């Protein structure tokens, strides 16, 4: 329980930020899933830069570690390269 007005405001801001971050993290996970579920190489290659940007933004905000972002991007590229 917040004891001061500034603590109450901080709690409100934290909740807004948490929901905002949750939305963008979930959207990025869905985009990654969509690329990994596609079988068309051309479509995957067209969507990859958008997904890479989303992953980079999550890493920049600190929602995921920069190494995890790198691993995700690498995994997507490996999958795209394997498509016929």
C-alpha beads as a LAMMPS data file, in Angstrom:
LAMMPS data file: protein, C-alpha beads

84 atoms
83 bonds

1 atom types
1 bond types

-500.0 500.0 xlo xhi
-500.0 500.0 ylo yhi
-500.0 500.0 zlo zhi

Masses

1 110.0

Atoms # bond

1 1 1 0.000 0.000 0.000
2 1 1 1.335 3.390 -1.000
3 1 1 1.930 5.823 1.842
4 1 1 2.457 9.013 -0.148
5 1 1 0.907 10.684 -3.156
6 1 1 4.097 10.224 -5.147
7 1 1 4.093 6.494 -4.378
8 1 1 0.473 6.235 -5.532
9 1 1 1.354 8.020 -8.764
10 1 1 4.344 5.734 -9.261
11 1 1 2.062 2.721 -8.859
12 1 1 -0.329 4.080 -11.482
13 1 1 2.532 4.732 -13.892
14 1 1 4.033 1.303 -13.270
15 1 1 0.731 -0.363 -14.073
16 1 1 0.368 1.600 -17.318
17 1 1 3.936 0.777 -18.324
18 1 1 3.477 -2.893 -17.431
19 1 1 0.392 -3.195 -19.649
20 1 1 2.115 -1.319 -22.472
21 1 1 5.197 -3.535 -22.294
22 1 1 3.067 -6.687 -22.066
23 1 1 1.188 -5.706 -25.232
24 1 1 4.346 -5.134 -27.275
25 1 1 6.034 -8.283 -25.972
26 1 1 2.994 -10.387 -26.858
27 1 1 2.689 -8.770 -30.290
28 1 1 6.326 -9.553 -31.000
29 1 1 5.943 -13.169 -29.870
30 1 1 2.941 -13.547 -32.186
31 1 1 4.908 -12.085 -35.110
32 1 1 7.785 -14.494 -34.460
33 1 1 5.335 -17.387 -34.306
34 1 1 3.738 -16.322 -37.593
35 1 1 7.097 -16.303 -39.370
36 1 1 8.025 -19.703 -37.962
37 1 1 4.668 -21.158 -39.053
38 1 1 4.867 -19.919 -42.632
39 1 1 6.111 -22.176 -45.407
40 1 1 6.532 -19.448 -48.034
41 1 1 10.093 -18.146 -48.149
42 1 1 9.182 -14.899 -49.899
43 1 1 6.590 -13.965 -47.276
44 1 1 8.973 -14.815 -44.460
45 1 1 11.739 -12.690 -46.005
46 1 1 9.369 -9.735 -46.415
47 1 1 8.188 -9.889 -42.787
48 1 1 11.599 -10.543 -41.224
49 1 1 12.845 -6.909 -41.095
50 1 1 9.651 -5.807 -39.323
51 1 1 10.010 -8.565 -36.749
52 1 1 13.717 -7.806 -36.289
53 1 1 12.802 -4.187 -35.537
54 1 1 10.209 -5.298 -32.986
55 1 1 12.751 -7.561 -31.281
56 1 1 15.352 -4.783 -31.226
57 1 1 12.870 -2.391 -29.619
58 1 1 12.129 -4.906 -26.868
59 1 1 15.845 -5.281 -26.203
60 1 1 16.375 -1.530 -26.211
61 1 1 13.635 -1.050 -23.603
62 1 1 15.105 -3.843 -21.502
63 1 1 12.152 -6.209 -21.823
64 1 1 14.432 -8.899 -23.179
65 1 1 18.201 -9.216 -22.964
66 1 1 20.221 -8.164 -26.000
67 1 1 21.648 -11.679 -26.321
68 1 1 18.152 -13.165 -26.348
69 1 1 17.217 -10.686 -29.068
70 1 1 20.238 -11.771 -31.069
71 1 1 19.377 -15.444 -30.594
72 1 1 15.779 -14.865 -31.688
73 1 1 16.846 -13.024 -34.830
74 1 1 19.410 -15.693 -35.618
75 1 1 16.850 -18.454 -35.186
76 1 1 14.424 -16.707 -37.502
77 1 1 17.107 -16.306 -40.160
78 1 1 18.121 -19.967 -39.858
79 1 1 14.486 -20.960 -40.363
80 1 1 14.131 -18.678 -43.401
81 1 1 17.306 -20.070 -44.947
82 1 1 15.984 -23.630 -44.596
83 1 1 12.786 -22.821 -46.490
84 1 1 12.751 -24.016 -50.074

Bonds

1 1 1 2
2 1 2 3
3 1 3 4
4 1 4 5
5 1 5 6
6 1 6 7
7 1 7 8
8 1 8 9
9 1 9 10
10 1 10 11
11 1 11 12
12 1 12 13
13 1 13 14
14 1 14 15
15 1 15 16
16 1 16 17
17 1 17 18
18 1 18 19
19 1 19 20
20 1 20 21
21 1 21 22
22 1 22 23
23 1 23 24
24 1 24 25
25 1 25 26
26 1 26 27
27 1 27 28
28 1 28 29
29 1 29 30
30 1 30 31
31 1 31 32
32 1 32 33
33 1 33 34
34 1 34 35
35 1 35 36
36 1 36 37
37 1 37 38
38 1 38 39
39 1 39 40
40 1 40 41
41 1 41 42
42 1 42 43
43 1 43 44
44 1 44 45
45 1 45 46
46 1 46 47
47 1 47 48
48 1 48 49
49 1 49 50
50 1 50 51
51 1 51 52
52 1 52 53
53 1 53 54
54 1 54 55
55 1 55 56
56 1 56 57
57 1 57 58
58 1 58 59
59 1 59 60
60 1 60 61
61 1 61 62
62 1 62 63
63 1 63 64
64 1 64 65
65 1 65 66
66 1 66 67
67 1 67 68
68 1 68 69
69 1 69 70
70 1 70 71
71 1 71 72
72 1 72 73
73 1 73 74
74 1 74 75
75 1 75 76
76 1 76 77
77 1 77 78
78 1 78 79
79 1 79 80
80 1 80 81
81 1 81 82
82 1 82 83
83 1 83 84
